[in-house]
Amino acid sequence: MTTIYKICTAAEWHDAEHAGAYRGSAVDRSDGFIHFSTAAQAADTAAKWFAGQRDLVLVSVDTDVLGDRVKWEPSRGGALFPHLYGELPLAAVLRVDPLQLDTTGRHVFPSQPF
């Protein structure tokens, strides 16, 4: 099993829970896929795209459930990032953790698996 991570607002995630699937942020929908990060990429993603934002969650996702709809494609600096083509079914979600800000304004990630 490979775990990938989605950072989104708590409100977006709340909507996904009610809808039964996450269909992506406005940026995801515009790009045609849902952006994810690996554990090694998540902190940089948070700093680059979500700096200082409150009310975020980190969604941990099992790629085995998603199958071949996950494509590993080059992005920042040529690094491969996981992209999901299609909606994220709740059945693929392992856990959802809040991303709090520390006193310097950086997001604090859960200790596991980070």
PDB file as gemmi writes it, atoms N, CA and C in Angstrom:
CRYST1    1.000    1.000    1.000  90.00  90.00  90.00 P 1                      
ATOM      1  N   MET A   1       0.844  -1.182   0.000  1.00  0.00           N  
ATOM      2  CA  MET A   1       0.000   0.000   0.000  1.00  0.00           C  
ATOM      3  C   MET A   1       0.887   1.242   0.000  1.00  0.00           C  
ATOM      4  N   THR A   2       0.556   2.189  -0.834  1.00  0.00           N  
ATOM      5  CA  THR A   2       1.192   3.491  -0.838  1.00  0.00           C  
ATOM      6  C   THR A   2       0.175   4.509  -0.345  1.00  0.00           C  
ATOM      7  N   THR A   3       0.599   5.371   0.568  1.00  0.00           N  
ATOM      8  CA  THR A   3      -0.279   6.412   1.083  1.00  0.00           C  
ATOM      9  C   THR A   3       0.121   7.739   0.451  1.00  0.00           C  
ATOM     10  N   ILE A   4      -0.876   8.467  -0.052  1.00  0.00           N  
ATOM     11  CA  ILE A   4      -0.671   9.809  -0.577  1.00  0.00           C  
ATOM     12  C   ILE A   4      -1.554  10.759   0.224  1.00  0.00           C  
ATOM     13  N   TYR A   5      -1.306  12.063   0.072  1.00  0.00           N  
ATOM     14  CA  TYR A   5      -1.928  13.043   0.951  1.00  0.00           C  
ATOM     15  C   TYR A   5      -2.519  14.204   0.171  1.00  0.00           C  
ATOM     16  N   LYS A   6      -3.707  14.606   0.602  1.00  0.00           N  
ATOM     17  CA  LYS A   6      -4.395  15.762   0.033  1.00  0.00           C  
ATOM     18  C   LYS A   6      -4.578  16.793   1.133  1.00  0.00           C  
ATOM     19  N   ILE A   7      -4.203  18.029   0.846  1.00  0.00           N  
ATOM     20  CA  ILE A   7      -4.466  19.139   1.754  1.00  0.00           C  
ATOM     21  C   ILE A   7      -5.652  19.899   1.182  1.00  0.00           C  
ATOM     22  N   CYS A   8      -6.657  20.108   2.008  1.00  0.00           N  
ATOM     23  CA  CYS A   8      -7.820  20.875   1.568  1.00  0.00           C  
ATOM     24  C   CYS A   8      -8.435  21.576   2.770  1.00  0.00           C  
ATOM     25  N   THR A   9      -9.382  22.432   2.513  1.00  0.00           N  
ATOM     26  CA  THR A   9     -10.033  23.113   3.624  1.00  0.00           C  
ATOM     27  C   THR A   9     -10.968  22.145   4.349  1.00  0.00           C  
ATOM     28  N   ALA A  10     -11.190  22.423   5.606  1.00  0.00           N  
ATOM     29  CA  ALA A  10     -12.115  21.602   6.387  1.00  0.00           C  
ATOM     30  C   ALA A  10     -13.515  21.673   5.780  1.00  0.00           C  
ATOM     31  N   ALA A  11     -13.894  22.821   5.251  1.00  0.00           N  
ATOM     32  CA  ALA A  11     -15.212  22.966   4.632  1.00  0.00           C  
ATOM     33  C   ALA A  11     -15.326  22.094   3.375  1.00  0.00           C  
ATOM     34  N   GLU A  12     -14.274  22.073   2.557  1.00  0.00           N  
ATOM     35  CA  GLU A  12     -14.289  21.205   1.367  1.00  0.00           C  
ATOM     36  C   GLU A  12     -14.431  19.744   1.777  1.00  0.00           C  
ATOM     37  N   TRP A  13     -13.714  19.359   2.836  1.00  0.00           N  
ATOM     38  CA  TRP A  13     -13.780  17.970   3.265  1.00  0.00           C  
ATOM     39  C   TRP A  13     -15.153  17.642   3.845  1.00  0.00           C  
ATOM     40  N   HIS A  14     -15.717  18.570   4.585  1.00  0.00           N  
ATOM     41  CA  HIS A  14     -17.069  18.377   5.136  1.00  0.00           C  
ATOM     42  C   HIS A  14     -18.059  18.141   3.990  1.00  0.00           C  
ATOM     43  N   ASP A  15     -17.949  18.929   2.927  1.00  0.00           N  
ATOM     44  CA  ASP A  15     -18.820  18.747   1.761  1.00  0.00           C  
ATOM     45  C   ASP A  15     -18.614  17.369   1.132  1.00  0.00           C  
ATOM     46  N   ALA A  16     -17.357  16.929   1.063  1.00  0.00           N  
ATOM     47  CA  ALA A  16     -17.052  15.616   0.488  1.00  0.00           C  
ATOM     48  C   ALA A  16     -17.692  14.500   1.305  1.00  0.00           C  
ATOM     49  N   GLU A  17     -17.634  14.620   2.619  1.00  0.00           N  
ATOM     50  CA  GLU A  17     -18.244  13.597   3.476  1.00  0.00           C  
ATOM     51  C   GLU A  17     -19.747  13.517   3.241  1.00  0.00           C  
ATOM     52  N   HIS A  18     -20.375  14.637   3.044  1.00  0.00           N  
ATOM     53  CA  HIS A  18     -21.819  14.634   2.785  1.00  0.00           C  
ATOM     54  C   HIS A  18     -22.154  14.123   1.384  1.00  0.00           C  
ATOM     55  N   ALA A  19     -21.261  14.391   0.425  1.00  0.00           N  
ATOM     56  CA  ALA A  19     -21.490  13.971  -0.961  1.00  0.00           C  
ATOM     57  C   ALA A  19     -21.097  12.515  -1.200  1.00  0.00           C  
ATOM     58  N   GLY A  20     -20.247  11.962  -0.317  1.00  0.00           N  
ATOM     59  CA  GLY A  20     -19.795  10.587  -0.485  1.00  0.00           C  
ATOM     60  C   GLY A  20     -18.509  10.453  -1.279  1.00  0.00           C  
ATOM     61  N   ALA A  21     -17.973  11.590  -1.756  1.00  0.00           N  
ATOM     62  CA  ALA A  21     -16.720  11.594  -2.513  1.00  0.00           C  
ATOM     63  C   ALA A  21     -16.175  13.013  -2.554  1.00  0.00           C  
ATOM     64  N   TYR A  22     -14.853  13.111  -2.689  1.00  0.00           N  
ATOM     65  CA  TYR A  22     -14.211  14.413  -2.845  1.00  0.00           C  
ATOM     66  C   TYR A  22     -13.963  14.628  -4.326  1.00  0.00           C  
ATOM     67  N   ARG A  23     -14.454  15.739  -4.835  1.00  0.00           N  
ATOM     68  CA  ARG A  23     -14.351  16.017  -6.266  1.00  0.00           C  
ATOM     69  C   ARG A  23     -13.271  17.046  -6.587  1.00  0.00           C  
ATOM     70  N   GLY A  24     -12.519  17.458  -5.568  1.00  0.00           N  
ATOM     71  CA  GLY A  24     -11.396  18.355  -5.780  1.00  0.00           C  
ATOM     72  C   GLY A  24     -11.712  19.802  -5.491  1.00  0.00           C  
ATOM     73  N   SER A  25     -10.640  20.568  -5.328  1.00  0.00           N  
ATOM     74  CA  SER A  25     -10.745  22.010  -5.133  1.00  0.00           C  
ATOM     75  C   SER A  25     -11.008  22.667  -6.482  1.00  0.00           C  
ATOM     76  N   ALA A  26     -11.195  23.978  -6.468  1.00  0.00           N  
ATOM     77  CA  ALA A  26     -11.381  24.706  -7.722  1.00  0.00           C  
ATOM     78  C   ALA A  26     -10.154  24.536  -8.628  1.00  0.00           C  
ATOM     79  N   VAL A  27      -8.958  24.561  -8.037  1.00  0.00           N  
ATOM     80  CA  VAL A  27      -7.727  24.373  -8.819  1.00  0.00           C  
ATOM     81  C   VAL A  27      -7.686  22.964  -9.401  1.00  0.00           C  
ATOM     82  N   ASP A  28      -8.039  21.958  -8.590  1.00  0.00           N  
ATOM     83  CA  ASP A  28      -8.061  20.579  -9.083  1.00  0.00           C  
ATOM     84  C   ASP A  28      -8.997  20.446 -10.279  1.00  0.00           C  
ATOM     85  N   ARG A  29     -10.197  20.962 -10.124  1.00  0.00           N  
ATOM     86  CA  ARG A  29     -11.182  20.837 -11.204  1.00  0.00           C  
ATOM     87  C   ARG A  29     -10.708  21.567 -12.466  1.00  0.00           C  
ATOM     88  N   SER A  30     -10.066  22.706 -12.299  1.00  0.00           N  
ATOM     89  CA  SER A  30      -9.532  23.450 -13.439  1.00  0.00           C  
ATOM     90  C   SER A  30      -8.420  22.673 -14.144  1.00  0.00           C  
ATOM     91  N   ASP A  31      -7.580  21.987 -13.360  1.00  0.00           N  
ATOM     92  CA  ASP A  31      -6.465  21.220 -13.924  1.00  0.00           C  
ATOM     93  C   ASP A  31      -6.897  19.861 -14.476  1.00  0.00           C  
ATOM     94  N   GLY A  32      -8.069  19.383 -14.097  1.00  0.00           N  
ATOM     95  CA  GLY A  32      -8.573  18.113 -14.611  1.00  0.00           C  
ATOM     96  C   GLY A  32      -8.157  16.894 -13.803  1.00  0.00           C  
ATOM     97  N   PHE A  33      -7.569  17.105 -12.646  1.00  0.00           N  
ATOM     98  CA  PHE A  33      -7.188  16.013 -11.750  1.00  0.00           C  
ATOM     99  C   PHE A  33      -7.048  16.559 -10.338  1.00  0.00           C  
ATOM    100  N   ILE A  34      -7.064  15.656  -9.350  1.00  0.00           N  
ATOM    101  CA  ILE A  34      -6.882  16.063  -7.959  1.00  0.00           C  
ATOM    102  C   ILE A  34      -5.407  15.935  -7.615  1.00  0.00           C  
ATOM    103  N   HIS A  35      -4.834  17.035  -7.135  1.00  0.00           N  
ATOM    104  CA  HIS A  35      -3.429  17.085  -6.741  1.00  0.00           C  
ATOM    105  C   HIS A  35      -3.221  16.405  -5.394  1.00  0.00           C  
ATOM    106  N   PHE A  36      -2.210  15.558  -5.309  1.00  0.00           N  
ATOM    107  CA  PHE A  36      -1.810  14.920  -4.060  1.00  0.00           C  
ATOM    108  C   PHE A  36      -0.317  15.111  -3.873  1.00  0.00           C  
ATOM    109  N   SER A  37       0.160  14.772  -2.690  1.00  0.00           N  
ATOM    110  CA  SER A  37       1.587  14.803  -2.375  1.00  0.00           C  
ATOM    111  C   SER A  37       1.954  13.518  -1.666  1.00  0.00           C  
ATOM    112  N   THR A  38       3.248  13.192  -1.701  1.00  0.00           N  
ATOM    113  CA  THR A  38       3.768  12.116  -0.870  1.00  0.00           C  
ATOM    114  C   THR A  38       4.036  12.694   0.521  1.00  0.00           C  
ATOM    115  N   ALA A  39       4.379  11.833   1.465  1.00  0.00           N  
ATOM    116  CA  ALA A  39       4.734  12.311   2.804  1.00  0.00           C  
ATOM    117  C   ALA A  39       5.916  13.268   2.733  1.00  0.00           C  
ATOM    118  N   ALA A  40       6.881  12.973   1.879  1.00  0.00           N  
ATOM    119  CA  ALA A  40       8.067  13.823   1.753  1.00  0.00           C  
ATOM    120  C   ALA A  40       7.750  15.170   1.100  1.00  0.00           C  
ATOM    121  N   GLN A  41       6.676  15.258   0.339  1.00  0.00           N  
ATOM    122  CA  GLN A  41       6.331  16.480  -0.393  1.00  0.00           C  
ATOM    123  C   GLN A  41       5.299  17.345   0.320  1.00  0.00           C  
ATOM    124  N   ALA A  42       4.568  16.791   1.271  1.00  0.00           N  
ATOM    125  CA  ALA A  42       3.399  17.475   1.841  1.00  0.00           C  
ATOM    126  C   ALA A  42       3.734  18.794   2.537  1.00  0.00           C  
ATOM    127  N   ALA A  43       4.800  18.845   3.319  1.00  0.00           N  
ATOM    128  CA  ALA A  43       5.139  20.084   4.029  1.00  0.00           C  
ATOM    129  C   ALA A  43       5.476  21.200   3.041  1.00  0.00           C  
ATOM    130  N   ASP A  44       6.221  20.873   1.993  1.00  0.00           N  
ATOM    131  CA  ASP A  44       6.539  21.883   0.978  1.00  0.00           C  
ATOM    132  C   ASP A  44       5.287  22.333   0.236  1.00  0.00           C  
ATOM    133  N   THR A  45       4.382  21.406  -0.026  1.00  0.00           N  
ATOM    134  CA  THR A  45       3.115  21.760  -0.673  1.00  0.00           C  
ATOM    135  C   THR A  45       2.330  22.726   0.208  1.00  0.00           C  
ATOM    136  N   ALA A  46       2.263  22.429   1.497  1.00  0.00           N  
ATOM    137  CA  ALA A  46       1.546  23.306   2.429  1.00  0.00           C  
ATOM    138  C   ALA A  46       2.166  24.698   2.448  1.00  0.00           C  
ATOM    139  N   ALA A  47       3.503  24.756   2.501  1.00  0.00           N  
ATOM    140  CA  ALA A  47       4.193  26.050   2.557  1.00  0.00           C  
ATOM    141  C   ALA A  47       4.009  26.845   1.265  1.00  0.00           C  
ATOM    142  N   LYS A  48       4.011  26.158   0.129  1.00  0.00           N  
ATOM    143  CA  LYS A  48       3.914  26.847  -1.165  1.00  0.00           C  
ATOM    144  C   LYS A  48       2.493  27.305  -1.485  1.00  0.00           C  
ATOM    145  N   TRP A  49       1.517  26.449  -1.252  1.00  0.00           N  
ATOM    146  CA  TRP A  49       0.153  26.722  -1.708  1.00  0.00           C  
ATOM    147  C   TRP A  49      -0.831  27.111  -0.604  1.00  0.00           C  
ATOM    148  N   PHE A  50      -0.484  26.848   0.662  1.00  0.00           N  
ATOM    149  CA  PHE A  50      -1.432  27.073   1.753  1.00  0.00           C  
ATOM    150  C   PHE A  50      -0.827  27.867   2.910  1.00  0.00           C  
ATOM    151  N   ALA A  51       0.228  28.618   2.645  1.00  0.00           N  
ATOM    152  CA  ALA A  51       0.956  29.333   3.703  1.00  0.00           C  
ATOM    153  C   ALA A  51       0.015  30.182   4.553  1.00  0.00           C  
ATOM    154  N   GLY A  52       0.081  29.940   5.871  1.00  0.00           N  
ATOM    155  CA  GLY A  52      -0.685  30.731   6.821  1.00  0.00           C  
ATOM    156  C   GLY A  52      -2.172  30.454   6.876  1.00  0.00           C  
ATOM    157  N   GLN A  53      -2.673  29.547   6.038  1.00  0.00           N  
ATOM    158  CA  GLN A  53      -4.113  29.270   6.026  1.00  0.00           C  
ATOM    159  C   GLN A  53      -4.515  28.400   7.210  1.00  0.00           C  
ATOM    160  N   ARG A  54      -5.620  28.765   7.783  1.00  0.00           N  
ATOM    161  CA  ARG A  54      -6.206  27.986   8.890  1.00  0.00           C  
ATOM    162  C   ARG A  54      -7.307  27.087   8.343  1.00  0.00           C  
ATOM    163  N   ASP A  55      -7.817  26.235   9.211  1.00  0.00           N  
ATOM    164  CA  ASP A  55      -8.956  25.362   8.874  1.00  0.00           C  
ATOM    165  C   ASP A  55      -8.665  24.439   7.703  1.00  0.00           C  
ATOM    166  N   LEU A  56      -7.449  23.875   7.711  1.00  0.00           N  
ATOM    167  CA  LEU A  56      -7.082  22.887   6.703  1.00  0.00           C  
ATOM    168  C   LEU A  56      -7.054  21.499   7.317  1.00  0.00           C  
ATOM    169  N   VAL A  57      -7.221  20.495   6.469  1.00  0.00           N  
ATOM    170  CA  VAL A  57      -7.073  19.110   6.897  1.00  0.00           C  
ATOM    171  C   VAL A  57      -6.099  18.399   5.965  1.00  0.00           C  
ATOM    172  N   LEU A  58      -5.494  17.356   6.493  1.00  0.00           N  
ATOM    173  CA  LEU A  58      -4.615  16.476   5.735  1.00  0.00           C  
ATOM    174  C   LEU A  58      -5.337  15.148   5.590  1.00  0.00           C  
ATOM    175  N   VAL A  59      -5.656  14.789   4.363  1.00  0.00           N  
ATOM    176  CA  VAL A  59      -6.393  13.557   4.073  1.00  0.00           C  
ATOM    177  C   VAL A  59      -5.384  12.503   3.607  1.00  0.00           C  
ATOM    178  N   SER A  60      -5.310  11.392   4.337  1.00  0.00           N  
ATOM    179  CA  SER A  60      -4.417  10.279   3.994  1.00  0.00           C  
ATOM    180  C   SER A  60      -5.202   9.265   3.177  1.00  0.00           C  
ATOM    181  N   VAL A  61      -4.638   8.879   2.030  1.00  0.00           N  
ATOM    182  CA  VAL A  61      -5.380   8.072   1.051  1.00  0.00           C  
ATOM    183  C   VAL A  61      -4.558   6.851   0.636  1.00  0.00           C  
ATOM    184  N   ASP A  62      -5.217   5.714   0.556  1.00  0.00           N  
ATOM    185  CA  ASP A  62      -4.626   4.447   0.115  1.00  0.00           C  
ATOM    186  C   ASP A  62      -4.731   4.355  -1.408  1.00  0.00           C  
ATOM    187  N   THR A  63      -3.581   4.374  -2.088  1.00  0.00           N  
ATOM    188  CA  THR A  63      -3.603   4.327  -3.555  1.00  0.00           C  
ATOM    189  C   THR A  63      -4.102   2.995  -4.102  1.00  0.00           C  
ATOM    190  N   ASP A  64      -4.002   1.925  -3.317  1.00  0.00           N  
ATOM    191  CA  ASP A  64      -4.469   0.618  -3.794  1.00  0.00           C  
ATOM    192  C   ASP A  64      -5.954   0.659  -4.145  1.00  0.00           C  
ATOM    193  N   VAL A  65      -6.731   1.442  -3.391  1.00  0.00           N  
ATOM    194  CA  VAL A  65      -8.163   1.544  -3.647  1.00  0.00           C  
ATOM    195  C   VAL A  65      -8.430   2.320  -4.940  1.00  0.00           C  
ATOM    196  N   LEU A  66      -7.526   3.213  -5.293  1.00  0.00           N  
ATOM    197  CA  LEU A  66      -7.726   4.083  -6.455  1.00  0.00           C  
ATOM    198  C   LEU A  66      -7.279   3.448  -7.763  1.00  0.00           C  
ATOM    199  N   GLY A  67      -6.398   2.468  -7.681  1.00  0.00           N  
ATOM    200  CA  GLY A  67      -5.951   1.755  -8.876  1.00  0.00           C  
ATOM    201  C   GLY A  67      -5.221   2.640  -9.858  1.00  0.00           C  
ATOM    202  N   ASP A  68      -5.480   2.392 -11.139  1.00  0.00           N  
ATOM    203  CA  ASP A  68      -4.735   3.079 -12.186  1.00  0.00           C  
ATOM    204  C   ASP A  68      -5.233   4.495 -12.462  1.00  0.00           C  
ATOM    205  N   ARG A  69      -6.164   4.983 -11.665  1.00  0.00           N  
ATOM    206  CA  ARG A  69      -6.595   6.378 -11.814  1.00  0.00           C  
ATOM    207  C   ARG A  69      -5.565   7.342 -11.227  1.00  0.00           C  
ATOM    208  N   VAL A  70      -4.586   6.811 -10.453  1.00  0.00           N  
ATOM    209  CA  VAL A  70      -3.490   7.635  -9.936  1.00  0.00           C  
ATOM    210  C   VAL A  70      -2.340   7.578 -10.932  1.00  0.00           C  
ATOM    211  N   LYS A  71      -1.913   8.739 -11.366  1.00  0.00           N  
ATOM    212  CA  LYS A  71      -0.777   8.868 -12.284  1.00  0.00           C  
ATOM    213  C   LYS A  71       0.313   9.661 -11.573  1.00  0.00           C  
ATOM    214  N   TRP A  72       1.536   9.192 -11.691  1.00  0.00           N  
ATOM    215  CA  TRP A  72       2.684   9.884 -11.102  1.00  0.00           C  
ATOM    216  C   TRP A  72       3.294  10.738 -12.203  1.00  0.00           C  
ATOM    217  N   GLU A  73       3.166  12.058 -12.044  1.00  0.00           N  
ATOM    218  CA  GLU A  73       3.562  12.973 -13.103  1.00  0.00           C  
ATOM    219  C   GLU A  73       4.525  14.041 -12.582  1.00  0.00           C  
ATOM    220  N   PRO A  74       5.450  14.500 -13.434  1.00  0.00           N  
ATOM    221  CA  PRO A  74       6.427  15.505 -13.000  1.00  0.00           C  
ATOM    222  C   PRO A  74       5.771  16.849 -12.705  1.00  0.00           C  
ATOM    223  N   SER A  75       6.287  17.495 -11.670  1.00  0.00           N  
ATOM    224  CA  SER A  75       5.817  18.822 -11.288  1.00  0.00           C  
ATOM    225  C   SER A  75       7.021  19.603 -10.784  1.00  0.00           C  
ATOM    226  N   ARG A  76       6.924  20.189  -9.583  1.00  0.00           N  
ATOM    227  CA  ARG A  76       7.995  21.032  -9.043  1.00  0.00           C  
ATOM    228  C   ARG A  76       9.373  20.398  -9.214  1.00  0.00           C  
ATOM    229  N   GLY A  77      10.230  21.048  -9.957  1.00  0.00           N  
ATOM    230  CA  GLY A  77      11.600  20.587 -10.108  1.00  0.00           C  
ATOM    231  C   GLY A  77      11.725  19.209 -10.739  1.00  0.00           C  
ATOM    232  N   GLY A  78      10.690  18.760 -11.426  1.00  0.00           N  
ATOM    233  CA  GLY A  78      10.727  17.449 -12.059  1.00  0.00           C  
ATOM    234  C   GLY A  78      10.338  16.302 -11.149  1.00  0.00           C  
ATOM    235  N   ALA A  79      10.063  16.591  -9.878  1.00  0.00           N  
ATOM    236  CA  ALA A  79       9.651  15.536  -8.945  1.00  0.00           C  
ATOM    237  C   ALA A  79       8.308  14.956  -9.382  1.00  0.00           C  
ATOM    238  N   LEU A  80       8.134  13.665  -9.169  1.00  0.00           N  
ATOM    239  CA  LEU A  80       6.875  13.013  -9.515  1.00  0.00           C  
ATOM    240  C   LEU A  80       5.864  13.215  -8.389  1.00  0.00           C  
ATOM    241  N   PHE A  81       4.691  13.700  -8.764  1.00  0.00           N  
ATOM    242  CA  PHE A  81       3.600  13.912  -7.820  1.00  0.00           C  
ATOM    243  C   PHE A  81       2.426  13.027  -8.222  1.00  0.00           C  
ATOM    244  N   PRO A  82       1.689  12.501  -7.245  1.00  0.00           N  
ATOM    245  CA  PRO A  82       0.503  11.703  -7.561  1.00  0.00           C  
ATOM    246  C   PRO A  82      -0.679  12.599  -7.920  1.00  0.00           C  
ATOM    247  N   HIS A  83      -1.315  12.277  -9.027  1.00  0.00           N  
ATOM    248  CA  HIS A  83      -2.511  12.985  -9.487  1.00  0.00           C  
ATOM    249  C   HIS A  83      -3.622  11.960  -9.680  1.00  0.00           C  
ATOM    250  N   LEU A  84      -4.783  12.273  -9.157  1.00  0.00           N  
ATOM    251  CA  LEU A  84      -5.935  11.380  -9.285  1.00  0.00           C  
ATOM    252  C   LEU A  84      -6.862  11.910 -10.364  1.00  0.00           C  
ATOM    253  N   TYR A  85      -7.103  11.083 -11.359  1.00  0.00           N  
ATOM    254  CA  TYR A  85      -8.029  11.422 -12.424  1.00  0.00           C  
ATOM    255  C   TYR A  85      -9.380  10.808 -12.072  1.00  0.00           C  
ATOM    256  N   GLY A  86     -10.272  11.655 -11.622  1.00  0.00           N  
ATOM    257  CA  GLY A  86     -11.582  11.218 -11.148  1.00  0.00           C  
ATOM    258  C   GLY A  86     -11.761  11.645  -9.706  1.00  0.00           C  
ATOM    259  N   GLU A  87     -12.908  11.336  -9.167  1.00  0.00           N  
ATOM    260  CA  GLU A  87     -13.192  11.732  -7.786  1.00  0.00           C  
ATOM    261  C   GLU A  87     -12.540  10.782  -6.799  1.00  0.00           C  
ATOM    262  N   LEU A  88     -12.371  11.273  -5.579  1.00  0.00           N  
ATOM    263  CA  LEU A  88     -11.786  10.481  -4.490  1.00  0.00           C  
ATOM    264  C   LEU A  88     -12.910   9.854  -3.682  1.00  0.00           C  
ATOM    265  N   PRO A  89     -13.079   8.527  -3.756  1.00  0.00           N  
ATOM    266  CA  PRO A  89     -14.117   7.883  -2.949  1.00  0.00           C  
ATOM    267  C   PRO A  89     -13.705   7.850  -1.472  1.00  0.00           C  
ATOM    268  N   LEU A  90     -14.650   8.028  -0.601  1.00  0.00           N  
ATOM    269  CA  LEU A  90     -14.345   8.025   0.835  1.00  0.00           C  
ATOM    270  C   LEU A  90     -13.757   6.690   1.278  1.00  0.00           C  
ATOM    271  N   ALA A  91     -14.053   5.613   0.574  1.00  0.00           N  
ATOM    272  CA  ALA A  91     -13.531   4.293   0.923  1.00  0.00           C  
ATOM    273  C   ALA A  91     -12.011   4.230   0.831  1.00  0.00           C  
ATOM    274  N   ALA A  92     -11.387   5.146   0.099  1.00  0.00           N  
ATOM    275  CA  ALA A  92      -9.926   5.161  -0.050  1.00  0.00           C  
ATOM    276  C   ALA A  92      -9.233   5.945   1.063  1.00  0.00           C  
ATOM    277  N   VAL A  93     -10.015   6.636   1.885  1.00  0.00           N  
ATOM    278  CA  VAL A  93      -9.448   7.508   2.912  1.00  0.00           C  
ATOM    279  C   VAL A  93      -9.097   6.705   4.158  1.00  0.00           C  
ATOM    280  N   LEU A  94      -7.854   6.839   4.584  1.00  0.00           N  
ATOM    281  CA  LEU A  94      -7.370   6.149   5.781  1.00  0.00           C  
ATOM    282  C   LEU A  94      -7.612   6.960   7.042  1.00  0.00           C  
ATOM    283  N   ARG A  95      -7.396   8.273   6.947  1.00  0.00           N  
ATOM    284  CA  ARG A  95      -7.620   9.167   8.087  1.00  0.00           C  
ATOM    285  C   ARG A  95      -7.631  10.608   7.612  1.00  0.00           C  
ATOM    286  N   VAL A  96      -8.174  11.466   8.449  1.00  0.00           N  
ATOM    287  CA  VAL A  96      -8.212  12.903   8.189  1.00  0.00           C  
ATOM    288  C   VAL A  96      -7.746  13.597   9.454  1.00  0.00           C  
ATOM    289  N   ASP A  97      -6.704  14.415   9.328  1.00  0.00           N  
ATOM    290  CA  ASP A  97      -6.129  15.116  10.470  1.00  0.00           C  
ATOM    291  C   ASP A  97      -6.173  16.620  10.243  1.00  0.00           C  
ATOM    292  N   PRO A  98      -6.469  17.399  11.298  1.00  0.00           N  
ATOM    293  CA  PRO A  98      -6.404  18.852  11.154  1.00  0.00           C  
ATOM    294  C   PRO A  98      -4.954  19.299  10.997  1.00  0.00           C  
ATOM    295  N   LEU A  99      -4.742  20.352  10.228  1.00  0.00           N  
ATOM    296  CA  LEU A  99      -3.415  20.957  10.093  1.00  0.00           C  
ATOM    297  C   LEU A  99      -3.438  22.297  10.834  1.00  0.00           C  
ATOM    298  N   GLN A 100      -2.920  22.279  12.033  1.00  0.00           N  
ATOM    299  CA  GLN A 100      -2.843  23.489  12.841  1.00  0.00           C  
ATOM    300  C   GLN A 100      -1.612  24.299  12.442  1.00  0.00           C  
ATOM    301  N   LEU A 101      -1.603  25.569  12.801  1.00  0.00           N  
ATOM    302  CA  LEU A 101      -0.439  26.419  12.580  1.00  0.00           C  
ATOM    303  C   LEU A 101       0.361  26.523  13.876  1.00  0.00           C  
ATOM    304  N   ASP A 102       1.686  26.509  13.753  1.00  0.00           N  
ATOM    305  CA  ASP A 102       2.512  26.738  14.934  1.00  0.00           C  
ATOM    306  C   ASP A 102       2.694  28.250  15.123  1.00  0.00           C  
ATOM    307  N   THR A 103       3.491  28.650  16.092  1.00  0.00           N  
ATOM    308  CA  THR A 103       3.654  30.072  16.406  1.00  0.00           C  
ATOM    309  C   THR A 103       4.355  30.847  15.296  1.00  0.00           C  
ATOM    310  N   THR A 104       5.024  30.135  14.384  1.00  0.00           N  
ATOM    311  CA  THR A 104       5.687  30.807  13.260  1.00  0.00           C  
ATOM    312  C   THR A 104       4.808  30.849  12.014  1.00  0.00           C  
ATOM    313  N   GLY A 105       3.609  30.257  12.083  1.00  0.00           N  
ATOM    314  CA  GLY A 105       2.696  30.254  10.948  1.00  0.00           C  
ATOM    315  C   GLY A 105       2.863  29.080  10.006  1.00  0.00           C  
ATOM    316  N   ARG A 106       3.694  28.106  10.395  1.00  0.00           N  
ATOM    317  CA  ARG A 106       3.872  26.898   9.572  1.00  0.00           C  
ATOM    318  C   ARG A 106       2.901  25.819  10.045  1.00  0.00           C  
ATOM    319  N   HIS A 107       2.481  24.974   9.113  1.00  0.00           N  
ATOM    320  CA  HIS A 107       1.551  23.906   9.457  1.00  0.00           C  
ATOM    321  C   HIS A 107       2.262  22.790  10.219  1.00  0.00           C  
ATOM    322  N   VAL A 108       1.554  22.254  11.196  1.00  0.00           N  
ATOM    323  CA  VAL A 108       2.072  21.162  12.019  1.00  0.00           C  
ATOM    324  C   VAL A 108       1.440  19.867  11.529  1.00  0.00           C  
ATOM    325  N   PHE A 109       2.290  18.972  11.052  1.00  0.00           N  
ATOM    326  CA  PHE A 109       1.818  17.702  10.517  1.00  0.00           C  
ATOM    327  C   PHE A 109       1.761  16.646  11.613  1.00  0.00           C  
ATOM    328  N   PRO A 110       0.851  15.674  11.476  1.00  0.00           N  
ATOM    329  CA  PRO A 110       0.780  14.592  12.464  1.00  0.00           C  
ATOM    330  C   PRO A 110       2.101  13.828  12.523  1.00  0.00           C  
ATOM    331  N   SER A 111       2.388  13.258  13.659  1.00  0.00           N  
ATOM    332  CA  SER A 111       3.666  12.566  13.826  1.00  0.00           C  
ATOM    333  C   SER A 111       3.751  11.296  12.998  1.00  0.00           C  
ATOM    334  N   GLN A 112       2.632  10.676  12.678  1.00  0.00           N  
ATOM    335  CA  GLN A 112       2.624   9.466  11.866  1.00  0.00           C  
ATOM    336  C   GLN A 112       1.891   9.739  10.572  1.00  0.00           C  
ATOM    337  N   PRO A 113       2.452   9.445   9.444  1.00  0.00           N  
ATOM    338  CA  PRO A 113       3.723   8.788   9.195  1.00  0.00           C  
ATOM    339  C   PRO A 113       4.877   9.760   8.995  1.00  0.00           C  
ATOM    340  N   PHE A 114       4.675  10.985   9.234  1.00  0.00           N  
ATOM    341  CA  PHE A 114       5.701  11.989   8.971  1.00  0.00           C  
ATOM    342  C   PHE A 114       6.768  11.841   9.983  1.00  0.00           C  
TER     343      PHE A 114                                                      
END                                                                             
